[in-house]
Every structure is written in structure tokens, then in C-alpha cells.
Amino acid sequence: MRKNIVAGNWKMNKTFQEAEELISELVTGLEKSRHTCEVVVCPPALYIEMASDYGHEEGVIKIGAQNVSEYEKGAYTGEISAAMLKSMDVDYCIVGHSERRKYFGETNKQLALKIERLLENAIHPIYCCGELLEEREAGKYFEVVEKQIEEALFHFSKEEFGNIVIAYEPVWAIGTGKTATAEQAQEMHAFIRRIIRNKYDEETAENTTILYGGSCNAKNAEELFANPDVDGGLIGGASLIAEDFIKIVNSF
Ligand code: PGA
């Protein structure tokens, strides 16, 4: 079902002590806040157990992972499987973040396999898509996003698709302080919903949660979230500061 979600992507930041401090500040702050959305925190994999202990105890935070293996199990040194994540109470997992596409060469085909593993283990994938600056400037942004969604997601059944969250993250806006305008975000989110409607049906399109990511912060979140097709955010930099993240969570 479509719900508003604010998810924090901590990326490769924080020592264990710093991470524990941030989680504890978040839990304390969120307990007092009157937020109406689901809050997801995606710490580095090493800290999932700690974050999950805090989050579940208080029931205010869901835990997400930043990555998952495309393989089920076995001799894949350094990898973490979807079943392992599930056994640590992970509910969401980011898939296909532009940094993973760029630095680790992840392809749509590989991402489709990761999503398959997650769905088999009842974990919601947060599938990231978004165009590069040159693709936006060349007017190819709809085409690029459509291809990313088509190739990684559209072979899933309607029922399977219903468990997937989409995050539109224009690459030129990630970590740059350059946010998409509310109009640009709404335009792309409406487009994404339209292609889902064309592929599946009205109900599936209406029920899909589509998040915006890319320099979303405590100042611009309200304007972005006010758009009818923007159902929340995937937050990088601003999720590392408890006060800012809580403000974003309260921006609906
Ligand atoms: P940012 O990152 O908020 O720091 O731009 C967003 C993301 O990469 O998910």
C-alpha cells in the first residue's frame, strides 16, 4: 500500500560509537514527534544489529540495508544475503543507488536479481533510479528513468511489484546541494506513476510509494513532499544529523 516514507541513507559514515549516538538521538526525538510517515534508517551493514535493537525496542524506526547480494548463499566472500538481512529484522533495502551503479558497475540486470532475492525474503526493495546531469541537459531524463525501471522491475508480477518502493534520485542532485525543484520532482514522479499504470494498472500505480532523493534537507522537504506524487524522501547527508532528519520526518 502507498505510504509516506522518510528513509535515511547513512552511506559509509560514522564509527560504531557515533552511529549509536545518532540512533539513540533519533529514537528519543522521534518518540516525541507526531510524525505520520514510516521512518527507515539504513546504517552501514555492521551496525544493523545495534540499530535494529534500538529501533525495534521503541518501535519507531524500521531498519534498511544499503545493499544486498544477488546470490542466495554460499562461496561469495564479503557478500551479505537477503536471508541474512531478514534474520536481523531488516525490512527495507536500497537497491541500485547511483553510487553503486557508478563505482561498483551494477547493472539493471544485476539489480533485478537483487530485488528477486529481497522479495523472496519479504524485504521491501527501495529501487533507485535517476538521470545524470548530461542526460537531463540533453532532455533524455524520462527515457533514462523508464529504461532503469523497465529493465529491473517490469518483469515482476503485479503482486511482487506491490512490495517495491521507488526512489527517484537525479544523480546531479545527490550530495551536491543542488535539489530538483518541486516541479521537476513532481513531473518525474507523475511520469513514473504513469508508466506503472500503463504496465500494470491504476490500483498498482496509485499504491506505489515514490520517494525523492538528492539534497533533500530540513529546509526544502516540506515543499517537495507537498507534491501529490512525492511520497517522501531518501535522505543522505541530512540523515546524519538527528535534528535535521527529524525535521524532515515531520515535513508532511
Ligand atoms: P543526499 O543523498 O541527500 O546527500 O543528496 C541522497 C542519496 O544519495 O540517497
Residues whose N, C-alpha, C, O or C-beta is under 5 A from the ligand:
A	BS01	PGA	N9 A173 I174 G175 T176 G213 G214 S215 C216 L234 I235 G236 G237 A238
